[in-house]
Each structure stands twice: as structure tokens, then as C-alpha cells.
Amino acid sequence: MTRSSREIPPEASRTSRPAQALEPGLYLVATPIGNLRDITLRALDTLKSADRILAEDTRVSKRLLDAYDISAKLQPYHDHNGEKVRPGILAALAEGAAIALVSDAGTPAVSDPGYKLVREAVAAGINVYALPGASAALAALCISGLPTDSFTFAGFPPPKTQARETWLEAYKSLPGSLILFEGASRLADCLASLAKVLGERDAAVCRELTKMHEEARRGSLASLAEHYAEAGPPRGEIVIIIGPATQTSWDEMQVDEAIRSALQDMRVKDAAAAVAEASGWAKRDVYARAVALKDGER
């Protein structure tokens, strides 16, 4: 099968810049999520100059390095060997090594084992440097058509239905958009859980980002769940973007009147929860107004 030119950089894009000396420390290097040209010049310089590169899957990382004629010492670092190899990595960093960390795709330490290494490096006083770049979560958010001014990245939801729906309850009242990763085989079930717990919300399912078959399918959670239940699991890596709950037409005066009424029979916390559910306002906003009204009556 012929690979897309969007995914493989042409010969002219290969770097021939000499390696540059790096300051000692841990370098978090974002790598492409599909299209190999989505890598920064600084990232290429760092990968070429690092004493070693920690890779989630060395076979995946080697394809990227080969595309840019980079010879480097690759060392596996992933969920299964992290506890065993971290002490040696930290010892090398403490002795002045410059070590790069990459994930299979995107920004390391986001939903991968890199955060544990970062945490321990920071605790040991080792310098940690971020080299920003590709991010599937942000790429999907940007093309979703959903609000971007406030959002929460929640990673992968639990695979089992009951655990997933319990887990989603914590995100029910968030005011912004919600970003999830999900596997193709669980997509339809996950969307059904989202529709059940979060209600009728706009959403987007984004897959194969930056690749030839990139797709963003938009609609309500219920309609997307129905589509994928009928169509079956799609191919590729998947990001789900869920828009915030639709606010009702309640204005501040209506909310305040409802709070005063509820406070006659309820504690502040319970009154705020009841009014928030009825009005569509965020619980924390209603609680703040309830506290202010209660204090004003004293």
C-alpha cells in the first residue's frame, strides 16, 4: 500500500543541521500524531543531540528518527518497565545527562507513564524542559466547533459501563467542554453512557487527525451513539469532544428568587444544588450566590 505524502516528509524536509550541546536535564519532546512533518526544528535538534531517547515504543519512534536521518540511542520506557528503569534514568540525569522523552504520538506525560518520571525528576531537583508540539486533544478541540474558552481533559474513561457512568457524574456540572480519549471498540458504548449521564449535548468524534482519512463527525451525543452502534467501530485513534451543558434562560433575578425560597427549608449546600439543577447554572456559581444571600440576611 502506498503511504500518503501527508504522512511521510519528502527528502527536502530532512534536517542536516549539526547536533547542538544540550544542558543537562529531561526534555519532553512532542512528536507528530500522524503527519510526520508536524514536528518542530527544536524537537529535531534535541532528538539529535540527546544522550539517549526514552520511547514508549522504540519501533514507532525509530520510524520518526529514520525519516529525519537521526541516529540516537533508544531506550524503552513504558507502563510495564517504568518502575524498574526509572532509578537508572534518574541516576543518569543526576550525573548530568541530557535525556529526551517521547511518546508514541503527541505530547509526552499526557495520558502516558511519562508523568511519573517527570514527578520524580522534579522532586530530585533535575531540570525538566518542555518542547511543545502536536497534541491530539487540542487538535480535536480546535476543529470540533465547540467552545474552547474553558475545557477539561479527562483522558480515558473506565472501560466498564457502570464504572464509566459513575466516573462521568463528576464531570456533569462542569461549565466548559470535555475532552476524552477512547478506543474504537468501546466508542458506541461510551457515547451512549455520555448521552445517559450528561444529557443532550453537542459533541464531535475526531479520528485519524492529521492523516489521510482524518474525520470529525459532529452531532448530539445520542445521534453519534446511534451512528457508531450501527456503523461499527471506526478505524484510528479517537478523541471525543463534548460541549458544555446548555444554559436555561434563567437570569440572575430568577436564580436569586429560587435560592431565597429554597433557603427557607434547606441548608445552603442543598439549596444551591437544587437551584443549580433546576436552572442549568453551574453549581459553584449558585452556591456562591446562596452564600452571599444568606450572609446578607444576617
N, C-alpha and C positions, 0 to 999 in steps of 0.2 A: 504494500500500500504506500502511495506517495504521501509524504508528510507535507503539511501546509507550510508555505513560506512565511506565514504569520508566526509560526511556532519555532522556526529554525533561523537564526541570524545568518545573513549572507557572509561570504568571505570578507567583504569590505568592512563589516562591522566588528571583526575580531580585533582585540586590543593587542598592540605591540609595545605598550608603554612598559618601561623597566620597573621592576619591583622597587618599592619605597620602604624604608625602615619604618616600623611601627613602634609606637610607645607600648610598653608592656600593658597587658590587660586583656579583658574579654570583649570581643567585638561581636555584636548581634547583627548579622547581615541578612537583610531581607532579600529573598530570591524570587524569581518570576513565579506566578501562579499558573502559567500556561505558556504564554508567548515569551520565548527566551530573550527577546530584545527588551523586555521590561526589567532591566537591571541597570543600576547606576554606575557611572565611571568610578566613583569612590568605592563601591562594593567590589568591582573588578580589581582595583588596586589593592584592596585589603585582602581579598582571597589569594591574590598572587603573592603577597608579602607575609602572610601569616605563617607562624612556625608550624601550625597544624590547623586543620579544619574539622570541627566536630559536626557530624552529619547524622540526621535521623535515619536515612537510608543511603549508604555510600554509593549504591548503584545509581540512584536518582541524581545525586549531587555530581557524580562523575560525568554524567551526560552534559550537565551545565558547564563544568570545568573544561571538558573536551571541546565544547563549542567555541570556547574563548582561548584555547591553547594555554590553559593554566595547569601547571604541574604542581601538585600540593600533596602533603601528607594528610590522608583522610583517616579519621578515627570514628567508629560508630558511637553514637550517643543517643539512647532512646529509653523508652519506659522500662525495658527489660534488663538493661545493663547499667542504668544510671547510678543506682546505689553503689555498685561495685567499682565503677570507673571514676566517679566524682572525686574521691580523695586524691587520686593521682593527677587529675586535671587541676585541682586547686593547688596542689603542691607545685606543679609546673608554673602556674600563674604567679604564685608567691615568689618563685625564683626568677621572675622577670620575663616569662614567655608571653608572646602575643598570639592569642588563640581566637579563631573565628568560630562562631556557632551559626549553623544554618538548619532550617527545617526542610522538609521535602518541597514545600512551596509556601511562599508568603513570608510573614514576619515571625521569626523565632520567638519562643516564650509565650506565644498566644495559642492556647489550647494544645500545648505540647510540653514535653518534660523539661524544656529549657528554663522555665521559671525557677525550678529547684536549684539549678546551677547558679543562676543569677542571684538568688536569695543568699546562697552560701558565699558567693564571691563578695557580695556587698558586705555581709557580716564579717568577712575576713579583711576588709579594707582594700580590696582589689578594685582597680578602676574598671568600670563597665561602660562601653560605648555603644550607642545605638546608631545603626546605619539604616535610615528609613527607606521604604520602598513599597513593593507590591503588598496589598492586603485584600484578601477575598471579601472580608466583612465590609470594608469601606467601599470597595468597588461595587458590590451589590447594593449597598445603601444608596450610593450616588445615582445609580440607574433605575432604582425602584420606583421613583416618582412619589415616594412617601416622605414625611417630614424628616429633615436632617438636623434641625437645630437642637434636638435633645434625643439621645438614643442610648440603649443599653445593649451591650454584647453579652449574651448568656452562654455561649459555647454550645456544646452538645447536650440535648435533653436526655433524661434517662430512657433506656430502650423499652421498658415495660410500661404498658398503658396506665395502670393505676399509679405507679411511681411518677410517671411523666405528668399526669394531671394534677397530682398533689404538688409537684415541683412548680408547675405553671401558676398555681394560685399566688405565689409570691410576686409574680410579675403582673398580676391582673390590674392593679391600680396605678401602674407606672404611667406618667404623663406622656412619655416620648415613644419613639419607635423601638421595636425589639428585634435584635439580630440573633439568629440561631444557625448553627451548622446541623446538618442531618444526613444520614446515609440514604441512598436511593431506595433500598428495600423497605425502609421504615417511613418514607415520605408521606404516603397517603394516610397512614395511621396517625402520624404526628400532626398533620394538618387537621384531621378530624378531632384530635384532642385539643388543638388550639382553638378550633371553632367552638367546641363544647365549653371550654373554660373561659376563654377571652371574649366570646360572643362574636357578633357580626362586625368584622373589621376588614379593612382593605389590607391586602398583602401582595407580596411578589415572591416567586420562586425563581432564583437565578442559578444557572448552572453553566459549566464549561466556560467560565469567564476568561476572556482574552484569547480563546481558542476559536477554531474554525466554526464550530457548532454552538457558539455562545447563544444563550436564550434567556430571556426574562419574561416569565408568564405572570400576568397580573390579574387580580380579581379578588373576590371576597374569600375568606378562609374556607367557607363552606363550599363554594364553587370550585376552588382549587383542590380541595379534598376529594370532591366528586370526580373531577377530571383525572387525577392520578390513580384513583381507585379503578377507574375504567381503562385508562391507558396503560397502566402498569408502571413499574419503576423506570425512571429515565436514566440515561447514562450520565456519567460525570460527577464531579464534586458539586455539592448543593449548598446554597445559602438561602435561608428564608428570612424575609423582612416582613414584620408585622407592624402596621400603623397603629397609632395610639387610639384609645377609646374615643368614640365620637362624643363630644360635649353636648349636653342638652342646652336649651335656651334659657335656663335659669340665670338670672342676673344676681348681683350681689345682694340686692334688697330681698329677693325671694329666698336666697340662701340664709340670710340673717334671720328672717322671719321663721323659717323652718327650724333653725338652731334654737331660737328662743322658745319655741313651742316644745321641742324635744327636751330641752334642759329642765322643763318643769317636772319631768318624770324620769330622766336618765342622767347618768354621770356624763361628764364632758366627753370622755373617750367613746362611750356608747352612742351619744347623741351625734358626735362627728361622723361615726361610722354609718349610722342610719341615714343622715342627710347626704353624705357623700354618695352612697349607693342610689339614693332617690334622685339626686340632682345631676350625677355624672361628673361632679367636680372631684379633683384629686383629694384623697382622704387627708393628706397632710395640710392642704390649704384650708379645708373645712375645720380641721382641728385647731389650726392657728386662729381662725375667726371665732370659734367657740370659746377658746381660752380668753380671747380679748373681750368678748361679750360677757363672759362670766365674771371676769375681773372688773368690768365696768359697772356691774350691778352691786358690787360690794361697797 
